[in-house]
Amino acid sequence: MADNLETLGSNDNKWLGAYKDVHMNVFGTPLRVMDHGEGAHLWDVDGNEYLDFLGGIAVNALGYAHPAWVKAIAEQAAKVAHVSNYFATEPQIELASRLVELAGAPKGSHVYFGNSGAEGNEAAIKLAKLYGRTLPGALPDIGGKPARILAMTHGFHGRTLGALSATWKPAIRKPFEPLVPAIEFVEAGSVESLQRAFNETGLGHYGKGPVAAVIMEMIQGEAGVVPLGADYVKAARELCDRHHALLIIDEVQCGIGRTGKWFSFQREDLSGGITPDAITFAKGVAGGFPMGGLIAFGDKLSSLFTPGSHGSTFAGNPLGAAAGLATLKVIEDENLLANVEERGRQLREGLASLDNPLFGEVRGRGLLDAVQLAHPCAHAVADWALQRGLIVNAVAPNALRFAPPLIITEHDVDQCLEILSGVPADLPDD
């Protein structure tokens, strides 16, 4: 790995010019054009090497080109890659069964497969709407009003219209308003704010409709890797129980071993030991193959979806399911949950000990971590690191996010810290 990489090589520039000609400008200009990877390392089309501490935004759980993952993909592709949902395949059934088991979901729980985290959350929102129609306060014959879904300020659940309606960031919401109605925001971490929202429920002409569901992340990733807090999550669970509302946990970024447990709600220091009514998942579940979905806990909730009420052409794709099974098996066989705990602790302790006035509070769990910066220069820091062969993410103006592959090694973490130790404290604001 070079000490100083050129900003953009000739091949990068050539391909980025072609990219600009044919791609809609929804992502901005890509930083590099990548060619191949191995383990936790990537190489661009000019041959420059990068240590990846973003992992495709928490997607590449096994890093790049893990032999077990490649083998599973190749073998399944040689058999059948797609059959439509008129048929089922063994990998699809096996993966659903395994996910229910890993989630500790009760007997009668069921899985819906989609292709992304946004689709998993779309399914959860639709299921919550069906559930809301079963609540007494929503019955039309007593003058009921539509049931509501409560989401968190600073929460992120996706960019499709339903998921966007539960995503807080005004800059990405406002251009598409009006969005799905009866989805409201409460102040993240404030029990009082959540309590007020529940108390606004009334019958007939009084108040609002009942609360059908609360949706939240255990760690708000796009907000800068900020845990909601176990006490808050426990209070939310109690309020949902009292008012017969669902508690939906978005595990898209935090799930599949990212925090050191299969799912973040299984960490008592994040959830207080609660059990959700449903969870959504994606990102790391298939190790880089696009897949997401929803697990509804128990048969009563699962049965609200009936044939034709939801679907997706590629849902449960056998190629993705095979990738998912391989990913889960490697995590288990290579004891990667323990590695996540050890390497995450090493990273957070190392960041906290860097003698650089630019770096402040370090937060996170497992291998979903962030460091607060003294001033809003996160993009400048990320660019500086990229030029020296390290990929990190400017998740907020004053915070860097780290979400490396779960296979990351002690040496990789040391190398990351060594590069970051040289970041100039006087980088300009973004």
Summary of the structure (lengths in Angstrom):
residues: 430
radius of gyration: 22.0
end to end distance: 26.8
largest distance: 71.2
contacts: 1541
relative contact order: 0.16
helix: 40%
strand: 18%
